[in-house]
Amino acid sequence: MRFDIVDPFVSSLISVCDKLGIKIEKDKIVVKTGKRVDARFSFYFKIKGDFKGIVIYEISDNLTKEIIGKLYQVNEVPDDEDLILSGISEFGNLVNSKLVEVLYNIGKDFSISYPMFSRSKGRIISYSSPCVEVEFMSEFGNLVLSIIFESVNM
């Protein structure tokens, strides 16, 4: 399996967080089979082209609120689930936009769905597909990027 396919996803996420003023750092990378969502809030999208699969971003509650606070320029984010899900969707749009730019610049052929948010902790996305998880740490909590491979044509 070629791991350089993960690089555009990592750089896009770090770039968007940097623009929001949130420093995240890669902590660990795990390769496994299957994927279960463990965070309360997450967003995911489907991708096809040179690579076909599902990309999931799981975000800790504290980091979720920090991201939304930076997006909406507020000091305190109410514990309103609809507002939080709306903010996560907006963050997903920013990450996807940056990802499209990065992939275009390196000449990759991809089609990306719009980000879909989820509040389905414990939801199983895949039982048997290969999955690369990249965990990021910040002072506000962690974020896990999971890339589930259905096929790679690169």
Secondary structure, DSSP 8 states (H G I E B T S, - for coil): --GGGGHHHHHHHHHHHHHHT---EEEEEEEEEEEE--SSEEEEEEEEESEEEEEEEEE-HHHHHHHHHHHHT-S-----HHHHHHHHHHHHHHHHHHHHHHHHHTT--EEE---EEE--TT-EEEEEEEEEEEEEEETTEEEEEEEEEEEE--
